[in-house]
């Protein structure tokens, strides 16, 4: 489902320039060669991640769901000289592809890739997070939220992707495991009085969350 007129999307891409231009090659390479290329954040969304990171100037970033590394490199744009980004990817092949892109970037020394189950890895990380990006298996969203919230700094920001899930959550009857999981997450967040949030209709829906 398209939430924005395709002509408007083309216009936005033409007149938005926050996405780091050096990432165009890797972005296009993933689109051209990866069988699950739709999992990559789109070009304009990457610009928003980069923009928010530059505004926040985070010292520590956590990304849950690396894929081939485009979103991580966008988020890394806001890191300071001693900043660090931890990114977790379940699929070793995608993590290795991302690592190759990271090694070619100016952010190579600031990015740490973890391969495996995020639910097991997150508790081993002792950092307090300034910025968290959740874009992994949808059935794990509530668990990831519970794991990262205690470690989120008071002025920290959580960004959650795919909260409209291709428009499936807008249907009168929601079907499919992932769509039901996203709906459950959205409903859970609505009732959680520890945080406040807003949903942006960017691509497949992004939720921004902060502690009250």
Secondary structure, DSSP 8 states (H G I E B T S, - for coil): --SS-HHHHHHHHHH---S-GGGHHHHHHHHHH-TTGGGS--HHHHHHHHHHHHHHT-SEEEEE--TTSHHHHHHGGG--TT-EEEEEES-HHHHHHHHHHHHTSTTGGGEEEEES-HHHHGGG----EEEEEE-S-GGGHHHHHHHHHTTEEEEEEEEEE-TTGGGGGGSSS--SHHHHHHHHHHHHHHH-TTEEEEEE-STT-EEEEEE-
